[in-house]
């Protein structure tokens, strides 16, 4: 079967982090995103009807402190995906899975089951691990070397791939897993599900270039992003003879006028930012991840408050459409978006921005 999210026909749009309280907005406003099941279901149905291509959750177990404990309430990505796939018709839904906390054979069956629920619309986002406090909560040692984390993730993914592709009973003897008499059914439609991996460190990019359909990476700006996208695609071609799509992430405030958009950003991300959570999150990124350079972190405090460090896209429908079109022109296969109130803001975005993207040839009519 041809999965719409993989058809490569146009620029793909997804929604990111809606299963987490606050979404990507580190704010104290009363109307911040609740991440309740009811709100997520409402959001998914709006996105499905509007023609969004995919939903991408975050897997999280510990919040980011501050006054709101940002991301303190998080719906489990696999259970979340099951409910949304059963309640929608066209949109693809990824499950974000940490390799260190989940056995590969359990995940192979879970994703295949999701794919049956959704009629071929399930996807897998593989996370090799980065958040030290969550490892401590799980009682698992986090290797400080990225190479060790990705060696484990590679064997983990190799086992899932075998479980999906092999019809026979097999054994696996590796560095991290010793498995006997393995059998796995059902399989995903066509023997596989789309694979996504965030690749910002050197090891992460190598893993994604080798294994993923999509590399998910944060960018400081569109101009720099164009070079990042070109480099990632060339790495996959030259080293592994395969094509990958590169995705990035942004957060949107779209209003009829620029003044209204700017005023809302000031309201939620300056006057009412949860600075305690922002600083905790930025400190954690600097200590335990390679997604941002120290120089980027030093200049991005306000950007973390408004959208977790993702690309800010603020303004009128024309401004927002132009900004998304620029990401497309920079060589990206698609991007995820986040809103302060996903369900409340999506209808205006769908009515005003999506037709503009179709008129520009960035998106095909859904």
N, C-alpha and C positions, 0 to 999 in steps of 0.2 A: 504494500500500500504506500501511497505518497502522503507523508505527513505535511500538513500545511506549513508548520513552522520551519520545515526543512526545504521547502520547494524553491527558495532562492529567487522568487519572482519579483519581490519588491522589498522595501524596508520594513522590518518587523517591529512592532510595538508591543511592549509588555508592561505589566504593573509589578512593582517590586516592594516587598516588605509589608504588605497589608495585613499579614498574619501577626504582626508585632505591634504592641501598644505604642502609639506615637508615629508609626510608619517610619519615615525618615526625618521627621520634624522634631527636633529636641526642644520642645516648647512646653510652657506651663498653662497655656490657655485652656479654659474649661472644655471647649469644643474640639480639643485634639482627638486624633483618631483612637477609638477605643480598642480596636482589634477584636471586638466581640464576634461570635459566629454569625449573628444576625446581620451585622454591618458587612462582614466579609461576603456573605451570600448575596446581599443586595448589590455590593460592588461587582461581584463576578457576573451577575446576570446583566447588569448595565454594560460591562465591558464585552461580554459575549455578544449582546445585541448590536453594540457599536462596531464590532469587527476587530477588536484587539486580538493579537495573535497568541499571547501566552501570559500566564501568571507565574511569578517566581517568589517563593517565600524565603524567609531566613530561619535557620535552626538555632534556637537560643534557649538557654536554661537559667541564666543569671542576668539580672537587669544591670543598668549602667549608673546606678546610684542617683545622686542629685535629689531634688525635691520630688520629682515624679517617678523616680526609678525607671527611667526610659528603657523600653523593651523588657519591663518586668513581667508583663503578661504576653505570652506568645502561644499561639495555637500550634500544636504539633504538625509539621509539614505533611506527613504521610496521611494522617487522619483528615487533615484539612483538604488535601488534594482529593481524597476519596469522596468527601461530601460535595466538593465543587464540580468534580467530573460527573457525578451523578445528577447534578442540577443544571448543567449547561449542555450546549449542543455542538459548538464549533471550537471554542477556545482550548488551547493546550495548557496543561497545568504541570509544572515541574514540582518535584519534591527535593528539598535540600537535605542532604544526608552527610553527617560527619563520619569519616571512615573509622576513626578510633573508637567510636561508641556503638557501632552497629556491625553485626556479623554480615559478611557479604552474601551468604546464602539466604539469610532472612530478607535482606534488601532485594535480592534477585527475585524472590517470590512476591514481595510486596509491590514492587514496581510492575511486574507482569500482571498482578491482580488489578492494580490501578489502570493499566492499559486496557484490560477487559472491561472495567467499569466505564471508561471513557471512550471505548470504541477506537483505540489507537491514538489517544491524545495525551498520554502520560510522558513525562520526561524526568531525567535524573540530573540533579546538580550535585557534583561531588566536591566535598570540602575536606581538605587534608589536615585542617586544624590550625588554630592560631591563638585562641583565647585561653591563656594560662589559668585564670580562675575557674573556668568551666572544667578543665582537666582535673583540677584539684577537687571540685565538687563531685566528679565522677570517680575519684580515686584512681585516676590513670596518669601515669607520667607522660608529660609532653616532651618529646625529643626537642632539644633546643636547636638542633641543626635541621634546616629545611630539607636537606638531602635525605635524612632518615624518615621524615614524615612522608615525603613523596615516594620513597622506596616502598614503604608500607602501603600507601595509596595505590601504587601501581599493581602490586600483587593482589590487593583487595579488588580492584577493578578487573584484573585478569580472571579472577575466579567468577565474578558476575558474568563476564562476557562468555566464559565457558558454559556456565549454567544456562544462559540464554540460547546458545548456539548448538550445544551438544545434545543429541538424543539418547546417547548411551550412558551407562553408569561409569563414573570416572573417579580416579584418585587425584589428589593434588599434594605435592610435597614441595614446600617452598621455605623461604627464610622465616616467614611469620605465621604461616598456616600449614598444618598437616591434616588433610581431610581424606577420609576413606569412604568409598561406596556412595559417592554423591550422585543424586538425581534431582532434577528440578523441573517442575511443570506447575502451572502453565508457562508459556513463553510470551514475551511481548509480540505484538503484531509485526510480522516481517522479521522476527528474530532479534529485534533490538528496539530500544527507546532512544530518543535524542539525549545526548550527553552534553552537559555544560560544566565548565570549571572556571573559577576566577583565577586568572593568571597575571599576577603583578610582579612577584619575585621571579628571579631567573629560573628557579626550579619549578615554580608554578606555571610559567610560560612553556617550559619544556614538556611538562605533563599534559597541558592542554593541547599543545601542538601535536603531540603523539596520539592522544586519545579522544579529544572532544570534538563535537560538532561546532560548538560555540565557545570562544574564549571571552570571558566576562571581565572587563578591566575598567578601573576608574581612570579618568583623564583630568589634567589640570585645566585644559582649554582645548578647543576644537583644533587649532593649528598644531599643537603638540600631539593631540590625539591622532591626527592623520599619519604622523610618523610611527606612532605606536601600532596602529592598525596595519600599516604596510609591513612593519617588521614582523609582527606576529604571523601574518599570512605567508610571508616569505620563509619564515622559519619552518612552518608546517610543510611547505612545498619542497624546500631544499633538503631538509633533514629527514622528512618522513613521507614525501611524495603524496601528500594529501591536502585537501582544501579545508579550511576552517572559516567560519564566519566570526567576526569580532563584534561584540556587543559592549556598550557602555551604559552608564546610568546617569539619570538626571532627575531633578525635582522641579515641579511646575507650579507657578502662580499665574493664572491667565484671567484677565479682567477686561472689561470693555475699554478702559484707558490705562496708559502706563502709570499715571498717578495713582489710580486705585490699586494696581498691582504692587507698586512700590510701598504704598501705605500699609498694605496687608503684610508685606514682608517685614516692615518695621515693627508692626504690631506683634506678630507671632515669634519672630526670630531675633529681635533686638530688645524690645521693651519687655517681652515675656519669655525670653530664652531661659532654659534650665541650664545655667552656666556650670553648675556643679556636675551635671551629667556630661555636658560638652567636654569639660576639662578631664574628667575621668576617662571618657571614651578616647580622647586624643592621646592621653598618656598611655593608655593600653595599646593603642595602635603603634605608638612609637617604641614601646618596649617589646611587643610580642608579634609584630607583623612587619612585612616589608612592602605593604601596599602604598605607603607614602614616604617620601624622603623627609629628613628633618627640616629641610628648607620649606617644603610644601606644608608641613604641619604647622610651622611657625606663622604662616600667613593665612591659614584656613579656619581660624576659630569661628568667624561669623558664618562661613560656609558649612561648617559642621552643625551649627545651630539651625540653619535653615533646611539642610538636607543631608546630614551625615557625610558631608564632604563630596557629594556627587555634583554634577554639573548644574549650576543654577540656570533656569529658563523662566524668565519673568517678563510680563508685558501683555500687550494686546494679542488677540488671535493671530494677527499678521506677524508680530514679533516672535511668538511661540512657534508658528509654522516655519518661519525663516530660520530659527535656531535649530529646529529638528532637521530641516532640509540641509543645513550646513554640516550636521553630523553625518547624514547620508552621503553628502558629496565628499566628505573626508575619508570615505572608504569603509564605513561601518555597515554591517549587515542589519543592524537594528539597535534598539536601546530600550531600557526600562524607564518608566516614569513613576514618580511618586507625587502625591498631593497631600496637603494637610488633612483634607476630608475627601478621601477617594470617592465615595459614593455621592457626596454632595456636589463635587466639582466635575466629575466625569461627564454628566450630560452636556454642560456648556462646552467642554473641550470637544466632545464628539460632534456637537452641532456646528461649532465654529472653526475648529482647527483641522479636523479630519478632512472636510471638503477642500480646504486650502492645500493640504498635502497631496490629495488626489489631483488637484488642478496643476500642481507643480510636477506631477509624475513621480513623486516619491513613493506614493502608495497607490495600489490599484483599488478600485471600488470593491467593497465586501458585499 
